[in-house]
Amino acid sequence: MSRVCDICGKHTITGNRVSHAKNRTRRTWRPNLVKVKTEVQGTTLTLKICARCLKSDIIKKKV
């Protein structure tokens, strides 16, 4: 399962975890994805969208 928003394309990013001693190890930040059933052109689809897209009403949740 890829962790990518189907609307805006937001995906996992990487960086460094930095300790108090300034030791650096790799870490990841994952997007806040939500599975939502929605209707697109008359068909019901399940999309993985980020919380920002859901909050901004780009996609309407099917109730």
N, C-alpha and C positions, 0 to 999 in steps of 0.2 A: 504494500500500500504506500503510494507516494504521498508525502505530506506537502501538498501544493493546493492552494485555493483555486477552485475552478473558475472564479470570476476575475480576481485581480492578479493571480499568479504568485502570490506571496508564498515563500518556501523556507525551509530550514536554512539558517545561516550559522556560520562557525566563527569562533574567536578563541580568546585565551581566558582561562580561569587564573586569577592572580592571587596568590596567598599573601599574608603579611610580610613574608620574607622575599616577596617579589618572584617566587617560583612560578613559572608559566606552564600550564598544561592545557590541552585542547578541550573545548567544550562546545555545545550546540545550543541554539535557541530555536524552539519549535513554535510555529504559528498556532494560534488558538482556533483550531478547526472544529466545525460543527456539521454533522450530517443533517441535511434538510431535504424534505420532500417538497417539490415545487412543480408547477405546471409550466411547461415550455412548449409553445405552439400546439397546445391541445394534448400533449402526452405528459404523463407523470414521470419525473426523474428524481433520483436521489443524488444530490450534489454535496461535495465537501466545500464549504465556504468558510472564510475566516469570520470572526465575530464582528470585525469592523464593517464588512460588507453586509452582514445580517442586520447590524444596527442602523446602517445608513439607508435601509429599505431599497437596495438595488434589486434584491430578490424577495418576493413575497412568499412566506411560509404557507404551505397548504395545510389547512386545518381539517 
